[in-house]
């Protein structure tokens, strides 16, 4: 890829997110609405310019993986004459170091790194490796921006850590008046720690310019020790017990555990579960020195129009077609085979990552949509894992039935601890509460140029609503960056379903957070105090927060 170091400045592109369920077209008058600042002064100029436009909103574009309308709305079929929805791309923004010309600065003694919000996770990981450090928890891929990871409840596989945002010690935020506010553990509002509000802020308070992340020592490349377990096929009658027994051992013997479940394994005599494990070993037997890599920066990639996870390099359209056909087939045979192939592919990508001493293993992916939920558990003992199994079983029991919707990708699940971030799906008053995160993947055709969303089939919507109802009954809350809201909670019909992001469901989640004891009222009040005119308060946030 050609290196591009200069920022594109401002433009009027057709913007789309990674899943392509949101497409935002430029206004018909051709006005620039997409800005890529490189300095604090440039960002301030943009903020003040948009703030002066009546009714305009300004949001951060990021790496475009959010599936709700967090960033911007889908305006297919309703393209405005003039811009009201403005976007900022922080990929090239730099303001750190003595000369404000660096995007990452490390304090090895304090085990902290300060990083600009547009930096990608793979870039930060490489920088830390060169300094013999490692993040406390990471995602499977390295293609998210650090700002995006902390704006929503992105999480990793570290069992005794919570979401990534909880590893952040402080934030710098440009507010609606162009001033920079520094938020750390000493900052509060209405007797609530501002860290509880700024972690998973959904961009409601302003534009995060940088954050300081707590990290760990990594003296050697081999400090990160990978392993894996494949088990199954497991007879249907033994699945629950096998899951509970094996995961009690896995979760108490490994630092990081990322898992996949193939609900069709017993049909094709393949593995039911794949558990990817990593441990941090201070004094490994083989002491291989750390050698950092030099991935393309977010700025270089943005200059070439590249955002988020790379799509499959070969056969993307064929893979989507095959998966969609398998989802709709009367038999689950094709879905079973695709799940088997997917788990083989995961292992191959993990092998490649292990060879370079990394747990950022996901190199490319087919274009998919996700529904992701955090379900609270009483622990990671037998009782807790029995509840976790219920979340998996509701999917399995549905998709193995002939004529039902079938999933053409294995379920992914991870275990994380609670946090105190007001809008996180892992909020709990008891910090020792454990959660299972359940990921459900679907393949959906793209819509035409004048129709919002994706081409969801009735069978898909019915299935996702069925699963979502059960996960909600288990106490679950959705991941803020994934799809959810496939039914109207005010509709008593248990078989009803809707398009995703049902407005009643979106506002319902806020009520559920308040019932848990999350400081949502403080979140709303603080947002109003720092952004009274609603510069960062787009329609999605208005629906969510009311």
Secondary structure as UniProt FT lines:
FT   STRAND          9..11
FT   STRAND          15..16
FT   TURN            18..19
FT   STRAND          23..24
FT   TURN            28..29
FT   STRAND          34..36
FT   HELIX           40..51
FT   TURN            54..55
FT   STRAND          57..60
FT   TURN            62..63
FT   TURN            69..70
FT   TURN            76..77
FT   STRAND          85..88
FT   TURN            91..92
FT   TURN            97..100
FT   STRAND          104..107
FT   TURN            108..111
FT   STRAND          112..116
FT   TURN            117..118
FT   HELIX           121..130
FT   TURN            131..132
FT   STRAND          133..135
FT   HELIX           146..151
FT   TURN            152..153
FT   TURN            159..160
FT   HELIX           164..167
FT   STRAND          168..174
FT   TURN            176..177
FT   STRAND          180..183
FT   TURN            185..186
FT   STRAND          188..189
FT   TURN            190..191
FT   STRAND          192..193
FT   HELIX           194..198
FT   TURN            199..200
FT   TURN            202..203
FT   STRAND          207..217
FT   HELIX           221..223
FT   STRAND          224..231
FT   HELIX           236..238
FT   HELIX           239..253
FT   STRAND          256..261
FT   TURN            263..264
FT   HELIX           265..268
FT   STRAND          273..280
FT   TURN            282..283
FT   HELIX           298..303
FT   TURN            304..305
FT   STRAND          310..311
FT   HELIX           316..328
FT   HELIX           333..355
FT   TURN            356..357
FT   STRAND          364..365
FT   STRAND          369..377
FT   HELIX           382..399
FT   TURN            402..403
FT   STRAND          411..417
FT   TURN            422..423
FT   TURN            425..426
FT   TURN            431..432
FT   STRAND          434..442
FT   STRAND          445..446
FT   TURN            449..450
FT   STRAND          454..455
FT   HELIX           458..473
FT   TURN            474..475
FT   STRAND          477..478
FT   TURN            480..481
FT   TURN            489..490
FT   TURN            494..495
FT   HELIX           503..516
FT   HELIX           520..530
FT   TURN            532..533
FT   TURN            535..536
FT   HELIX           539..545
//
